[in-house]
């Protein structure tokens, strides 16, 4: 096994998919980093997911987030390269529908933290949303495939639906008129 360190990045540069060296502040690197954080957050959430179908959906999501990074090379990935396509988006939509149908549609904001499993899923959702924002920023200079952007959008929706499903019955609803605490 080769060493994890190469010293090549000591000058503030790194290689992106395809081998091109860019500054570590490059929008491609920001997108890859946000995907990595989102993937870690999903893995952190999976530790407390007891339902095997939800765990499988989250594993699928993690695998495809790596594909999203591979797709950040232009409007369409090269043949044979890892891809994200309309069928992947449809798979997320089916999972969203599955979990949303069990807890009802969007009826207002909920506060993460009323149980550990849903709080972890909400944390993953926010990480995916940030990765989606990085994808949009990257698209301004290097267009991403539309399916990647759609996938990122549905990914956070799935995590929201999953968090609500996992925490069903114990959710903390947002109360904009909550009385101030007194001491």
Secondary structure, DSSP 8 states (H G I E B T S, - for coil): ---S--SGGGGSEEE-TTS-EEETTSHHHHHHHHHHHHHHHHHHHHTT---HHHHHHHHHHHHHHHHHHHTTTSSS--TTS----HHHHHHHHHHHHHHHHHH-S--S-EETTSSHHHHHHHHHHHHHHHHHHHHHHHHTTS---HHHHHHHHHHHHHHHHHHHHHTTTS-EE--TT------
